[in-house]
Amino acid sequence: MASLTHHDESSWLSCFDCSDKNSESSGNNTAYMTVPIKQKSLQTGDEMKQTEAYLAAELNKLTVQERAKAMDDIHCVGEELNETPEMIEQSLREFDHLVQKMKTPTYEMAVNQNKAFVEDPSFWLRFLRCNMHDVNRSVRQMMEFLKHKATYFGEDNVAREITLDDLNDADMSLLLSGLYHIQDGRDRKGRVVLYITTELLGRCKLGNLIHVIYYIWNNILIPIPDSQTKGVVMILYDVTKPGEKFVMPQYNFITYTSVMLSFPLRYSAMHVCLKTDLGNLSLYNALVKGSLCILPEYARARVRLHYGTDIEIHYYLRSHGISTQTCPVDLSGNLRMDILNSWFERHCAEIGAGKRHGNDFSGYRSLQLQTLAPEVVCDPRLALDRKRPLPQDVLLGRGWKMQNHEGNIHFRQFVEGYRQAYDNTPRQQRRDFAGNVTRLLRGRGVIFWKKTEDGEWVEGTFEEAEKKVGDLFRSMRRKLP
């Protein structure tokens, strides 16, 4: 595929850039902008004082030996879980005995649906390893896991694996948005490294968040043998731009954290990487403190906070045994779109899921690599909970008012920048190309709307949006001299 023509700063992409320059030039496209605030030096300790004090108090509760183990895990020198066949057999036997005493209605329902799935020793072993073979904790966690699964995927789906077909378009947009990234390669201890770009957490619905973490954790992270025996390193990375205020997640974000903790995955180290912008740290102080309170004691002792520029944060991560060569955020604070979803592409290749409902995910990364202008990389957005069109959205339909809607104008400018690459794409692959462009726009928060006969605005389907993109590409080709 040929490289794509980049757009100038008056194009649609400027509405996603929160710099001062674009704040002045983008007219009424202010959906994702905040008023620049004056920067001044601040005392990081004052902004995060409560969280720092809480973590210090938690460490003081530990014995000398427990504290040493926590520090070893944080600095990549700790020991992994050592099991023997006799230990596994004994734990599974105790697990089976305790399940009969602690079983819940959801568990009994799951057994009736598919006993082999729920009572599979390998399924139980995931919870045992997560809790270092503490049988009581393991059984309780499994019951919570099944309860949440029934809540968010339906009671009929408790006793089966969740697949990509269970995710809707909004889920897929979130999955590909850059919120999550599994790093290529391991840390110095051989542990899997998971990034969460925290700036996006406040811009999407709770249900979509839980659907996506459920799929990633249980279909990709947990099945990795090293994840079960060594645990996972989680990095919460602040990608907020200077002058841009962090969007606080809604109050129900605590539910997201509690659901995540019901998954049989042990967090052997957690790094919270924050920028020192005025005001943002105060919000993070409340968010991080609230989330830490519901973490298990084991995880709370393994949390470290890092503050500074992206260069400084990269240095801190390297000093903790984490390679930054495949970090999803570069030294300028931009998301590296060339590698951002490479983990998902590999996963799709492994399970043979190159296509889903006619959508080709295998070409998603190549589209990103060759087409994204620099301003796109800076600021991925989600807006999955809107009830009506905003200026940057696209209106489906005919007529002067539709075509002259601000979002439609920017949409035509945006697609024009990809016309050369579309023309150079083989005819049989052009529909996939149009679908990838559509997915890119939806992942960045652009919604395609249509009006019902009752005059109400409703969100168009992915297929309708893809057709709009394809029709515009074909229209542009017909106008060529």
N, C-alpha and C positions, 0 to 999 in steps of 0.2 A: 504494500500500500504506500502510495506516495505521501511525503510530508504535507501537512495541511497549512493553508495560508492562515497566519495569525491575524486577529482582528485588531483594529486600532482601539484606543481607550474610550471612544464614544460608543463602542459596540455594547451588546447586551451584557457581556461579561463584566463591564464596569459596575453594574448594579450589585455585584457580589463583592466588590472591593471596598473596604472601609477606610481607605486612606483619605487624607484631607483633600487631595486633588480630585478624586472621584466623588467625594461628597459634594463638591461644588458643581461637577459637570454632569451628574446623572439625573438632574431634574427631580421628578417626583418619585423615582425608584428608591425609596428609603426603607423598604421592607427589612433589609438586613443591615442597616446602618445604625450607628449610634453617634451621638454628637461627640466629637473629639474632646477629651478632657485634658486639662493642663497637667503635665507630668512634673513630679517633684520627688526628691529623694525621700525615702521612708525607712522606718525601722521594721524589717521583716519580722523580728521577734514580737513586736507589738501587734502586728496584724494577725499573726498565727499563735499568739500567746496561749490561748486556751487549749488548742490542739497539741502544741508542744508540751504543755504541762500535763495533759492527759496521758500522752505517750510515756513521759518520764515516770509518772505515777504507776503506770502499768508495768514498766520494767522493774521498778522498785519492789513490786509484789513477788517477783520471781526469786528463786533460790540462785545461788552463785552458779551452780551447774546449768540450770535452765537458761540463765542469761547468757552464759558462754555459748550454749548451743544456738541460741537465737542469733547472736553476733556472727557465729560461724556460717549460719545459713545466709545471712545478709551479704557476707563477704565471700561466698562461694567456696567455703572450705569445710562445710558440714558433711556429716555422713548421711547417706540415703537409707531408706528403709531396708533392713536385712530380714529376709524371710527364710524359713525352712519349710519343707513339705509338712512336717509334723505341726508346725505353728499354724499353717494355713488350714490344715484339717481340723485342728482343735478349735480355731476361731469360727470356722463354718458350722461346726457342730453346735457350739454355743449360740451362734447367730440363729440357727434353725430353732433351737429351744426357746430363745427369747422372743422370736417373732410370734410364736403362738400365744405368748402372754401380752404382747403389746400391739397386736394387729388391729388395724382400724377398718371401718366400713369400706374405705377406698381400697385398702389392700385386699380385702375379701372379694370385692368386686373385680379387681384386677386378676386375682387367682381364678375366678370363675370364667373370665374372658380368655385367659391364656396362662395357665399355670406354669408351663415350661419357661415362658419369658420372665415371669416375676420371680420364680424360684431357681433361676439359673445360677449356679455357684459363681460364675464369672461376674454376674451382675452384683451379687452380694459382696464379692471380693473387692469391687471398686469402693464400696462404702467402708469396708474394713481397712483398706490401705489408706484411704483419705483420713481416717481417724487413728492411724497407727495401731490398728487392731484393738481399739477400745470397742468392745461389742455393744455395750449399752448405747453409746453415742451413735454407732453405726446404724443400729436398728431404728433409732429415733429419726436420724437423718433420712433414711430411706422412706419412712412413713411420710415425712414432710415433702420429700421429692415427689412421691406419687400424688399427694394432695394437690400440689401446685400444678402438676401435669394435667390432672383432671380439670382444674380451674381454667387453665389457659388453652388447652387443646381439646377439651371435652371428655366426658367420662368414657365414651366409646373408644378412646384412643390411649387409655392408660397403659394397656398391656401390649403395646407395639412400639416399634421405632418410629420416630418422627423423621420425615424425609423432606426434601426440597419442595415436593408437591404440596406440603402442608403450609408453606409460606406464601402469603399473598404478595401483590406487587409492592405495597408499602413496606412489607418486611424485606423484600429483596432490595428495594432502594436503600433502606437503612443498612443492610448487610454490606452493600457495595459502597457506602458513603465515606468510608474511612474512619468510622467510629471504632472499629476493631481491626487489629492487625497482628497476625502471628508471625514473629520474626523468622526470617530464613537463617538457620543456624541456631546454636544453643549458647548458653552462657558458659563460663569457664568450668562449671560443675556438670555441664551436660544437660541442663534443665531447659525446658521450653519457655520462651519469653513471649508474653502477650501484652500488647499495647492497647490502651483505651484512650482516645483523644477526648478529653473530658469536656471540651467546649461544646460538643454536639449533644451532650446528655440532656440539656434543657430544651432541646428543639424537636423532640419527637414524643410520640405517645407511649405510655407505659406498656400497653399490650404489644406494640411492635418491638420494643426493647426486649421484652421477655421472650417473645417468639424467636428473635434472632440469637440471644444468648443461649437459649435452650438448644438451638440447632448447633451452634459453634461449639459450645462446651461438650455436649453429649455425643456429637457425631464426629468431632475433629479432635478436640483437646484430650478428653478423658480416655478414648481408646488407645492413645499413644502409651506404650508400656512405661516409658520413662516418666510420664506425667503422674502415673500411679505410684511409682516407687520413689521418685525424687521430688515430686511436687512441681508447681509452676511458678515462675516469676511474673508478677503482674506490674506493669508500669502505667500509671495514670499520668498522661502527658497533656499539659495545658498548651493548646495551640491558639489561644486568644492573641489577636494582633494588638500592637501598641495603640492606645486610645480607644479600644473596643471593650465594652463592658461584658463581663462574663454573664451568661444567662443562667440563672439559678434553676435547677430542676424543680418540678412541682413537689408538693408535700408527699405525694405518694411514691416518691423516689425510694423511700425506705423499703417499700415493698419489693422494688427491683433488687435491692441488696439482699433482702431476706430470701428471695427466690434463688438468687445466684448462690447463696451459701447452702442451699439444700442440695446442690449438685455435688457428687462425690469427687471433689477436686481439692487438693490441699495447696494452699498458697505458702510456699516456703520462703518467699520474700516479696515485699510490696514497696515500690518506689513511687512516691507522689512528687511529680516534677512541675513546679509552678513558676510562672513569670512574676516579676516584682512590679507589676503595674498598680498604680494607685487605685484603691477600692476593690480590686478583684480578689486580693488575698483575704479581705474581710469576709467576702462571700464564701470563698473556699474554706475558711476557718469553720464556718457553720456547717458546710456540706461534708467536709472530711471528718470533722468531729462527730457529727451525727451518724455517719456511716461506720466509723471505727467502733462506736459503742455496741453495735450488734455483731461485730466480728468475734469469732471465738478467741479465747485467750492466746492460743498458739499463734494465730495470725497477727493479733495486735502487737505482739512482742517483736514482730518481724517487719514492721512498717518504718520506712525512713522518708523524711521530707527533704526535698532539694529545692533551692531557690536560685534564680538567676537568668541569664540569657541562654539561648539555645546552645551556644558554644560551651558555656559553663555546665549546663545540664548534661551535655554529651560527655564532658570530662568526668562528672560525678558518676555517671553510669559505667564508664570504662573502669573507673577505680573500684567498682563493685563487681568486676568480672563480666560485664555485659558488652559485647561488641556493638559498636554504633555504625558499622559499615552498612548494615541493612536496617538501620533505624528508619521508621517511616517518616520522620521529620528531619529535614536537613538543617544545616548550621544557621540558616536564615529564618527558620521557623516555618518553612513551607512544607506541606505534605508532598512526599515523593510519589507522584502518581504512577511512575513507571514500575514501582514495586508494591504499591499499596494493596492491591488485590491479588498478588501473585500466589499467596497462600490458598486463596479460594480457587484459583485456576488449577492449582495442583490437586486440590481435593476433588474437583469435578473430574479431572482426568483419571484419578484413582478409582472413582466409583462409576466411571463411564457415563457421567451426566453432562455431556457437552451441550445438550439441548434440553430445554424444559418449556413445554407448551409452545414450541416453535421459536423460543428465544435462545440465541446462541451465546452462552456465557464464555466460551473458549476464546472468542474474539474481543472480549471486553478490555483485557489488558493491553492488547496491541492497539486498540483505538485510543486508549489513554496515552500510551507511550508516544504516539505519533501526532496527536491532534491537540493536546491541551496547551493553550497559551499560558504564559506565566501567571497572569492574574487569576486564572481558574484554580491553579494549584493552591493559592493562598488561603482560600476561604470556603470550604465545602459547607453547604447548609441543608437543613431539612425543615420542611414546614408541612407536617403530615396532619395537622389538626385544624386547618382553616375551613371556614364555612362558606366563603365567598371569594371571588377573584380579587387579586391584588394587582398593582400596576405591572409587575414583571410576568404575570401569568399569561397563558395563551387561551384565547376564546375560539372554540370550534364553531364553524358555521360560515354562512355567506353574508354579504352585505357591507355597506360602507362603514357602519359603526364597528363591526367586528374587525375588519381589516385595518382600521385606523386606531384600534386600541393600542395603547403604548406597548404592552407586552407582545402583541402580534408584530409590531414594527421591529422591535428588538429581536424577536424570533427570526424574522426574515433575514436580518443582518447577520445573526448568529449562523444560520444554516448556510448563508452565502459563503462564509469563511471555510466551510467544509466541502464546497461544491467540487473543487479540483480533485480532492481525494475520492469523492463519490464517483466522479467521471472516470478515474483511473482504476476503480474497483471492477472486477469481472461482473458481468450482468447477473449471473446466478447468485452472487454474494451481496448484491446491492440492498436487498431487503434486510439482510442481517446488519449491514452497515447502518441503515436507517433506524433499525431497532436499537443498536448500540448508542447512536446519538440521542434517541429518545430516552433511553435508560440513563444516560449521562445527565440530561436535563432534569429528569424526575429525581435523580439522586441528589441534585443540587437545590431541590425545593421548588422547581417550576411545575405548576399544575396546569393541566389542560382541562378547561371547563366547557360544558355545554348547557344550553337552556332547555328545560322541559316545556311541554305544552302549557303547563300551569305558570310558566314564567319563573320557575325556581332554577337556581344554578346548582348543578351536580357535577362531580368530577367524572371526566371521560375515562374510558377504559384504556389500558395500555395499547390495545390493538387500534383504537381510534386515534390515539396520540401518534403511534407509529405510522399510521396511514397519512396523517397530516404532514409528518416529516417527509415521507416518501413522495407524496404529491407535490410538495414544494420543490424537492430535488428535481423531479421530472419536469415541473413547470420551468425551472431555471434552465434545464437542458434545451427545452423547446425554444427558448428565447435567444439561444446562442446564435451568432451570425453564421 
